Amino acid sequence: LNLHNKFEEIVKDEKRTTIANEELANILGMDSIYRIDVFDNSNLFGTFAVSGMVVFIDGKPARNEYRKYKVSVDVNDDYNTMKEVIYRRYFRLLKDNEPFPDLIIVDGGVGQINVAREVITSLGLSIPVAGLKKDDKHSTSSLLGNYPLEEIPINKTSELFLLLTRMQDEVHNYTISY
């Protein structure tokens, strides 16, 4: 009975993740999404800037692919921090001929998305970049994506919202712990 219940739980979780991934691909106009890199920046009272990146493959964390970045800019400059980290990550993937993500999500707004897109373009890559926009209570309210950039509302009870929240929490906790 326990084995059966565990199996049912795994199937249900897999279904939820698949549905959320498909919904994300649909609203961003993509055929499918397999691999997502999620970035977040952090600092300690405006100094000791760091950044973290988590990877989700098929909607599940791939913890062995997470990366921490000590940033050379030691002030609270979110845009230059994002620029440096995005450049370092994707220059390295180009150099080492490693697989690229289908989507990049930055935990930030229009400024962070534009900086990330600028770096991706300068490297000759064409990876879609989206962002997680927060409301005045510092809670995720919508997804920023597409060309031109648009705010995409997300139902807070949907599987997609739960997946994006898991991603945001994962990258935030990973970065803060560094």
C-alpha positions as CSV (number, residue, x, y, z in Angstrom):
1,L,0.0,0.0,0.0
2,N,2.9,2.4,0.9
3,L,4.6,1.5,-2.4
4,H,1.5,2.1,-4.3
5,N,0.9,5.5,-2.6
6,K,4.5,6.5,-3.2
7,F,4.2,5.6,-6.9
8,E,1.0,7.6,-7.2
9,E,2.7,10.6,-5.6
10,I,5.6,10.4,-8.0
11,V,3.2,10.2,-11.0
12,K,1.2,13.2,-9.7
13,D,4.4,15.3,-9.2
14,E,5.6,14.4,-12.6
15,K,2.3,15.4,-14.2
16,R,2.3,18.7,-12.3
17,T,5.8,19.5,-13.4
18,T,5.2,18.5,-17.0
19,I,2.0,20.7,-17.1
20,A,3.8,23.7,-15.7
21,N,6.8,23.3,-18.1
22,E,4.4,23.1,-21.1
23,E,2.4,26.1,-19.9
24,L,5.7,28.2,-19.5
25,A,6.7,27.2,-23.0
26,N,3.3,28.2,-24.4
27,I,3.2,31.6,-22.8
28,L,6.7,32.4,-24.0
29,G,6.0,31.1,-27.5
30,M,8.6,28.3,-27.3
31,D,8.1,24.7,-28.6
32,S,9.4,23.1,-25.4
33,I,11.6,23.8,-22.4
34,Y,14.0,21.2,-21.1
35,R,16.7,23.1,-19.3
36,I,16.3,26.4,-17.4
37,D,19.1,28.5,-15.7
38,V,17.8,30.8,-12.9
39,F,19.9,33.6,-11.6
40,D,19.7,35.8,-8.4
41,N,22.0,38.4,-7.0
42,S,22.6,39.2,-3.3
43,N,24.7,41.4,-1.1
44,L,25.3,42.1,2.6
45,F,24.1,45.6,3.3
46,G,25.3,46.9,-0.1
47,T,28.7,45.1,0.0
48,F,30.1,41.6,-0.6
49,A,28.1,41.1,-3.8
50,V,27.5,37.5,-4.8
51,S,25.3,35.7,-7.3
52,G,23.9,32.3,-7.7
53,M,22.6,30.1,-10.5
54,V,20.4,27.1,-10.2
55,V,19.5,24.7,-13.0
56,F,16.2,23.0,-13.5
57,I,16.0,20.1,-15.9
58,D,12.4,19.0,-16.9
59,G,11.1,21.2,-14.0
60,K,13.3,19.5,-11.4
61,P,16.4,20.9,-9.6
62,A,19.8,19.6,-11.0
63,R,21.8,20.4,-7.8
64,N,25.1,19.2,-9.2
65,E,24.9,22.0,-11.8
66,Y,24.4,24.9,-9.4
67,R,27.0,27.6,-9.4
68,K,28.1,30.4,-7.0
69,Y,29.7,33.5,-8.2
70,K,31.9,35.9,-6.3
71,V,31.4,39.2,-8.1
72,S,34.3,41.6,-8.8
73,V,32.0,44.7,-8.3
74,D,31.9,45.0,-4.5
75,V,29.0,47.5,-4.3
76,N,25.2,47.2,-4.6
77,D,25.0,47.4,-8.4
78,D,22.5,44.8,-9.5
79,Y,22.8,45.5,-13.2
80,N,26.6,45.2,-13.4
81,T,26.5,42.1,-11.2
82,M,24.0,40.5,-13.5
83,K,26.0,41.5,-16.5
84,E,29.2,40.0,-15.1
85,V,27.6,36.7,-14.0
86,I,25.7,36.1,-17.3
87,Y,28.9,36.8,-19.2
88,R,31.0,34.5,-17.1
89,R,28.4,31.7,-17.3
90,Y,27.8,31.7,-21.0
91,F,31.3,32.5,-22.1
92,R,32.4,29.5,-20.1
93,L,29.8,27.3,-21.8
94,L,30.9,28.5,-25.2
95,K,34.6,27.9,-24.3
96,D,34.0,24.4,-22.9
97,N,31.4,23.5,-25.6
98,E,28.8,22.6,-22.9
99,P,25.0,22.5,-23.4
100,F,23.0,25.8,-23.2
101,P,19.7,26.2,-21.5
102,D,16.5,26.6,-23.4
103,L,15.5,29.5,-21.1
104,I,17.2,31.9,-18.7
105,I,15.2,33.3,-15.8
106,V,16.5,36.2,-13.8
107,D,15.1,37.1,-10.4
108,G,14.5,40.7,-11.3
109,G,12.7,43.2,-13.4
110,V,13.1,44.9,-16.8
111,G,16.7,46.2,-16.0
112,Q,18.1,42.8,-15.2
113,I,16.4,41.2,-18.2
114,N,17.7,43.9,-20.6
115,V,21.3,43.5,-19.2
116,A,21.1,39.7,-19.6
117,R,19.7,40.0,-23.1
118,E,22.5,42.4,-24.0
119,V,25.2,40.0,-22.8
120,I,23.6,37.0,-24.5
121,T,23.4,38.9,-27.8
122,S,27.0,40.1,-27.5
123,L,28.1,36.5,-27.2
124,G,26.3,35.6,-30.4
125,L,23.7,33.5,-28.6
126,S,19.9,33.5,-28.9
127,I,18.6,32.2,-25.6
128,P,15.3,33.6,-24.4
129,V,15.5,35.6,-21.1
130,A,12.6,36.1,-18.8
131,G,12.2,37.7,-15.4
132,L,10.2,37.3,-12.2
133,K,8.5,40.5,-11.2
134,K,7.6,41.1,-7.6
135,D,4.8,43.3,-6.2
136,D,5.1,45.9,-3.4
137,K,5.0,43.1,-0.8
138,H,8.1,41.4,-2.4
139,S,6.0,38.5,-3.6
140,T,6.1,37.2,-7.2
141,S,3.3,38.7,-9.1
142,S,4.0,38.1,-12.8
143,L,6.5,36.9,-15.4
144,L,8.3,39.3,-17.8
145,G,9.1,37.9,-21.1
146,N,8.7,37.7,-24.9
147,Y,9.8,40.3,-27.5
148,P,9.0,43.1,-27.0
149,L,9.1,42.6,-23.3
150,E,5.6,42.2,-21.8
151,E,4.2,41.5,-18.3
152,I,2.5,38.1,-18.3
153,P,0.1,37.6,-15.3
154,I,0.2,34.2,-13.7
155,N,-2.7,32.6,-11.8
156,K,-1.3,32.2,-8.3
157,T,-3.1,28.8,-7.9
158,S,-1.6,27.4,-11.2
159,E,1.1,24.7,-11.5
160,L,3.2,27.2,-13.4
161,F,3.1,29.7,-10.5
162,L,4.1,27.0,-8.1
163,L,7.0,25.9,-10.3
164,L,8.3,29.5,-10.7
165,T,8.0,30.0,-7.0
166,R,10.0,26.8,-6.3
167,M,12.7,28.1,-8.8
168,Q,12.8,31.5,-7.2
169,D,13.0,30.1,-3.7
170,E,15.7,27.7,-4.7
171,V,17.9,30.3,-6.3
172,H,17.3,32.8,-3.5
173,N,18.2,30.3,-0.7
174,Y,21.2,29.0,-2.6
175,T,22.5,32.5,-3.2
176,I,21.8,33.8,0.3
177,S,23.6,30.8,1.9
178,Y,26.7,31.8,-0.1
